[in-house]
Amino acid sequence: MDRGVLTLVGESLESRRDQVKSAWGFSLLSDQPNPDQIQQMAEQIFELIVLSYIPPASAAGADKWELSEQEVLVLELLTKSPSMSVGDLQRAIGVSTTKMSRILRRLEREAAEALVQCALNADDRRKYDVSITEAGREAHRAYRTTKLSSIIRVLAEMPEVDRSEFVRLLNSIRERLLQEYASRLV
């Protein structure tokens, strides 16, 4: 490779390292992870997650279902599978049996329209299967649309190079989380 290209690549990496250092307050380009730095990064990711739960001002009053995070997780899982047992849902979202019963009761009975439907399992009458209703699909779509709209606006304002790097990092984190939680996401 041409020495000029190597120098340019090296300068580009050095410039990127300085940008990352100034953004985070420390360099991430080190072979040895520093527990304090990892903790700070995790806290910033958590803060982003919390901020993503705040509805945009344009959506005030749009959430007629007022779904909790765990209720949204149940609806999310049920949009990907036609039916799941109560036990599978419980393991997937990591709640107690009592909490799972409360979540399903709220989704099934306390909304204006049932968002899920529970029925005895045809093969094992000791188990209940849960499926999403059309009203549940509508609630899920409305929730996703509201949350995605603010994320889309933020991403659209980012330079393409930052968006590409962000997506690359998100995919890396996503793959690691999927591996970690694979046994719960049957």
C-alpha positions as CSV (number, residue, x, y, z in Angstrom):
1,M,0.0,0.0,0.0
2,D,1.2,3.5,-0.8
3,R,2.9,5.2,2.2
4,G,0.8,8.4,1.6
5,V,-2.4,6.3,2.0
6,L,-1.1,4.7,5.1
7,T,-0.3,8.1,6.6
8,L,-3.7,9.4,5.6
9,V,-5.4,6.4,7.2
10,G,-3.2,6.8,10.3
11,E,-4.1,10.5,10.6
12,S,-7.8,9.6,10.1
13,L,-7.7,7.1,12.9
14,E,-5.8,9.5,15.1
15,S,-8.4,12.2,14.4
16,R,-11.2,9.8,15.1
17,R,-9.5,8.8,18.4
18,D,-9.3,12.4,19.4
19,Q,-13.0,12.9,18.5
20,V,-14.0,9.9,20.6
21,K,-11.8,11.0,23.5
22,S,-13.4,14.5,23.5
23,A,-16.9,13.1,23.2
24,W,-16.6,10.5,26.0
25,G,-13.9,12.2,28.1
26,F,-11.5,9.3,27.7
27,S,-10.1,7.2,24.9
28,L,-12.0,4.0,23.9
29,L,-9.2,2.8,21.7
30,S,-7.3,0.8,24.3
31,D,-6.6,-2.9,24.6
32,Q,-7.4,-2.9,28.3
33,P,-11.0,-2.0,29.2
34,N,-11.2,0.3,32.2
35,P,-14.1,-0.7,34.5
36,D,-14.9,3.0,35.3
37,Q,-15.0,3.8,31.6
38,I,-17.2,0.8,30.9
39,Q,-19.5,1.8,33.8
40,Q,-19.7,5.4,32.4
41,M,-20.6,4.1,28.9
42,A,-23.2,1.8,30.3
43,E,-24.8,4.7,32.2
44,Q,-24.9,6.8,29.1
45,I,-26.6,3.9,27.2
46,F,-29.1,3.5,30.0
47,E,-29.8,7.3,29.9
48,L,-30.5,7.0,26.1
49,I,-32.9,4.1,26.8
50,V,-34.7,6.2,29.5
51,L,-34.8,9.2,27.2
52,S,-36.4,7.0,24.5
53,Y,-39.3,6.3,26.8
54,I,-40.2,10.0,27.0
55,P,-42.8,10.6,24.3
56,P,-42.2,13.5,22.0
57,A,-44.2,16.6,22.6
58,S,-46.1,16.0,19.4
59,A,-47.4,12.8,20.8
60,A,-49.0,14.2,23.9
61,G,-52.3,12.3,24.6
62,A,-51.6,10.0,21.7
63,D,-51.0,6.9,23.9
64,K,-54.5,6.0,24.8
65,W,-53.3,2.6,26.1
66,E,-50.6,3.9,28.6
67,L,-48.6,0.7,28.3
68,S,-45.8,-0.2,30.7
69,E,-42.4,-1.3,29.5
70,Q,-43.2,-4.9,30.3
71,E,-46.6,-4.8,28.6
72,V,-44.9,-3.4,25.5
73,L,-42.4,-6.3,25.7
74,V,-45.2,-8.8,25.8
75,L,-46.9,-7.2,22.7
76,E,-43.5,-7.1,20.9
77,L,-43.0,-10.8,21.5
78,L,-46.5,-11.7,20.4
79,T,-46.2,-9.7,17.2
80,K,-43.3,-12.0,16.3
81,S,-45.0,-15.3,17.3
82,P,-48.7,-16.2,16.7
83,S,-49.0,-17.6,20.2
84,M,-46.8,-18.1,23.3
85,S,-47.4,-19.9,26.5
86,V,-47.6,-17.8,29.7
87,G,-44.4,-19.5,31.0
88,D,-42.5,-18.7,27.8
89,L,-43.6,-15.0,28.0
90,Q,-42.7,-14.9,31.7
91,R,-39.1,-16.3,31.0
92,A,-38.6,-14.0,28.0
93,I,-39.3,-10.8,29.9
94,G,-37.9,-12.0,33.2
95,V,-40.8,-11.5,35.7
96,S,-42.3,-13.6,38.4
97,T,-45.5,-15.6,37.9
98,T,-47.5,-13.1,39.9
99,K,-46.2,-10.2,37.9
100,M,-46.9,-12.0,34.6
101,S,-50.5,-12.6,35.7
102,R,-50.9,-8.9,36.5
103,I,-49.5,-7.9,33.1
104,L,-51.8,-10.3,31.2
105,R,-54.8,-9.4,33.2
106,R,-54.2,-5.7,32.4
107,L,-53.6,-6.4,28.7
108,E,-56.6,-8.7,28.5
109,R,-59.2,-6.9,30.7
110,E,-58.3,-3.4,31.8
111,A,-57.9,-1.8,28.4
112,A,-61.0,-0.6,26.5
113,E,-60.4,-3.5,24.1
114,A,-58.5,-6.7,24.9
115,L,-54.9,-6.4,23.6
116,V,-54.2,-10.1,24.2
117,Q,-56.3,-13.2,24.4
118,C,-55.6,-16.1,26.7
119,A,-56.8,-19.7,26.0
120,L,-56.2,-23.1,27.3
121,N,-53.4,-25.0,25.5
122,A,-55.1,-27.7,23.3
123,D,-52.3,-30.2,24.1
124,D,-51.7,-29.5,27.8
125,R,-54.8,-28.3,29.6
126,R,-52.5,-27.1,32.5
127,K,-51.0,-24.4,30.3
128,Y,-52.4,-21.2,28.8
129,D,-51.4,-19.8,25.4
130,V,-51.5,-16.0,24.8
131,S,-52.0,-14.4,21.4
132,I,-52.2,-10.8,20.4
133,T,-55.6,-9.3,19.2
134,E,-56.1,-6.8,16.4
135,A,-56.4,-4.1,19.1
136,G,-53.1,-5.3,20.6
137,R,-51.5,-5.0,17.1
138,E,-52.9,-1.5,16.8
139,A,-51.6,-0.5,20.3
140,H,-48.2,-2.0,19.4
141,R,-48.0,-0.1,16.1
142,A,-49.0,3.2,17.7
143,Y,-46.4,2.8,20.5
144,R,-43.6,1.9,18.0
145,T,-44.6,4.8,15.7
146,T,-44.5,7.3,18.5
147,K,-41.1,6.0,19.8
148,L,-39.5,5.7,16.4
149,S,-40.5,9.2,15.2
150,S,-38.2,10.9,17.7
151,I,-35.4,8.5,17.1
152,I,-35.8,9.0,13.3
153,R,-35.6,12.8,13.7
154,V,-32.4,12.5,15.7
155,L,-30.8,10.1,13.3
156,A,-31.7,12.2,10.3
157,E,-29.8,15.1,11.8
158,M,-26.6,13.1,12.2
159,P,-23.9,13.2,9.5
160,E,-23.9,10.0,7.4
161,V,-20.5,8.9,8.7
162,D,-21.7,9.1,12.3
163,R,-24.9,7.2,11.5
164,S,-23.0,4.5,9.8
165,E,-20.6,4.1,12.7
166,F,-23.5,4.2,15.2
167,V,-25.4,1.4,13.3
168,R,-22.2,-0.7,13.2
169,L,-21.8,-0.4,16.9
170,L,-25.5,-1.0,17.6
171,N,-25.4,-4.2,15.5
172,S,-22.3,-5.4,17.5
173,I,-24.1,-4.7,20.8
174,R,-27.3,-6.3,19.6
175,E,-25.5,-9.5,18.5
176,R,-23.9,-9.8,21.9
177,L,-27.2,-9.2,23.7
178,L,-28.9,-11.7,21.5
179,Q,-26.3,-14.3,22.4
180,E,-26.6,-13.5,26.1
181,Y,-30.4,-13.7,26.1
182,A,-30.8,-16.5,23.5
183,S,-32.1,-19.0,26.0
184,R,-34.9,-16.6,27.2
185,L,-35.9,-15.6,23.7
186,V,-37.1,-19.1,22.6
